[in-house]
């Protein structure tokens, strides 16, 4: 199936990963932050759904997770997948609902709130990234902005 920008997504493989991985991380193309989902639980810990800064490596992410949730130990399955689209399409495609079900968000109000907050944060990050592109922030351009050209002309 094709998505909003034509990139093919294997929804069946994503569904398998979401349903089977103890921990998975979702990377987005428009901003560096990641969505981490830890489905593991015990008497002290609920599942975790959180937007986090990128880690240097999978080993660093596992170490971060162990510090954050020490009572759960090391995850048995740790996966990463790149989501080449917007967080909105993650929701619209049904993938977000699958993630919510994987952590049983509807059964726990605090977890539902955590999921809602994570989605809002992802959407805000995406909007900020798009605005930055429209403003040309952090972008290389072929032509200088007019204000930059005028500044250079005045200095001459």
N, C-alpha and C positions, 0 to 999 in steps of 0.2 A: 504494500500500500504506500502511496506517496503522501507527502505531508504538505504543509503550507508553502515550503520553498522548494519542493520537488525532490528532496533527499529521501531515498528509500529507507524505511525503518522496518526492521524485522520485529514486529510486535510480539510474535510468539516467543522469540528468544528473550526479549526483555521480560515478558511475563514469567518465563521459566526462572530467570535470574531473580526477579523480585520475590517469587514464591519460594525459592530454595536457599538463597544466600542468608547467612546470619547477619552479615553486614555488607552493605553496598554503598558506593559513592557515585553520585551523578555529577558529571562535569558539563558545563554549558559553554557554548561557543562565544557568547557576547561579553562574558565577564569571568573573572578568575575564581570566584567563590564556588564552593561545592556544596551539594546537598548530601549529608551523610544520614543513612538510615540503619539503625542497629535494632534488629527485631528481637534480640535476646532479652529475657526477663529472668528474674529470680525474686525472692521475698523482699529484696531491698530496691530493685530497679525495675522501672517500666521501660518499654522500648524508647528509643531516642530518634527523633527526626529533627535535624538542625542544619542550618546553613553555617559553613565553616570556611576559614581561609584555606587555600590549597596547601598541601603538604609537599615536601621535597620528594618523598618516595612513599611507597606502600608501607615500608617498614616504619617510617616516621608516623604515618597515620595510625598504624596498629599500636605503636607506643603511646600516641596521644590518647587513643581510645582506652588503652589499659589504665592510663593515669586518670582519665575522666570517669571510668566505670570499673574500678579495680575488682569488685566482687564477681565480675563476669568472666574474668580471665581473657585468654586470647580467643578470637573468633575462629570457628572451624572453617567457615567459608567467607572469604573477603573478596568482593568483586568491584569492578569499576566499569561504568559505561558512559560514553559521551552522548549527550543529548544535543543534536545539532540544531535545535529549534528553540523557540521561546518557552518560558515556563507556562505561558497561556496554552500552548499546544500540548504541553505535558498534561495539563488538566483536561483540555478539550478532547484529547485522544483516548481518555479513559485510563491512562497510565498512572495518573495521580491517584485516582480512586483505587486502583490496584495496590499502590504503595500504602494508602491509608488502611486498606483491608489487611495488608501484611503485618501491620502493627496493631490491628484491632482498635483503630482510633474511635470508632463509633461507640465502643463499650466503655471508654474511659474519657470523661470530659477534659481532664488535664492534657491528655494526649491529643484529643481533637483540637484543643486550643494550640498546642505545640505545632501540629500540622498546619493549621490555618496561619499561624504566625510565620512559619517557614515559607509557605506559598506567597504570602504578602511580601516577605523580604526578597524572595526570588524575583517577583514581578517588579518590585522597586529597583533592584539591581539592574534588571533588564532595561527598564525605562531610563534609568540614569545612563547606562551604556549607550543606548540609542540617542539620547540627547547629546551626549558628549561627541558622538560621531557627527551629528547634525551641526554642532558648533565647530567641528574640526579639532577638538581637543585631543591631543595624543595621536594625531594623524599626520602623516607626511602628505604634503600637497605638491602638486605640480607648479602651481602659481602662488605667489605670496598674496596674502590678504591685502586689500586696498589700503587699509590703515597701516600695515607694515610697509608698503611701498611709499606711502606719504611720509612716514617717519624717516625712512632712508633718504628721501628726496630733501627733506628739511635739514638733515645732518650734512648733506653734501655742500 
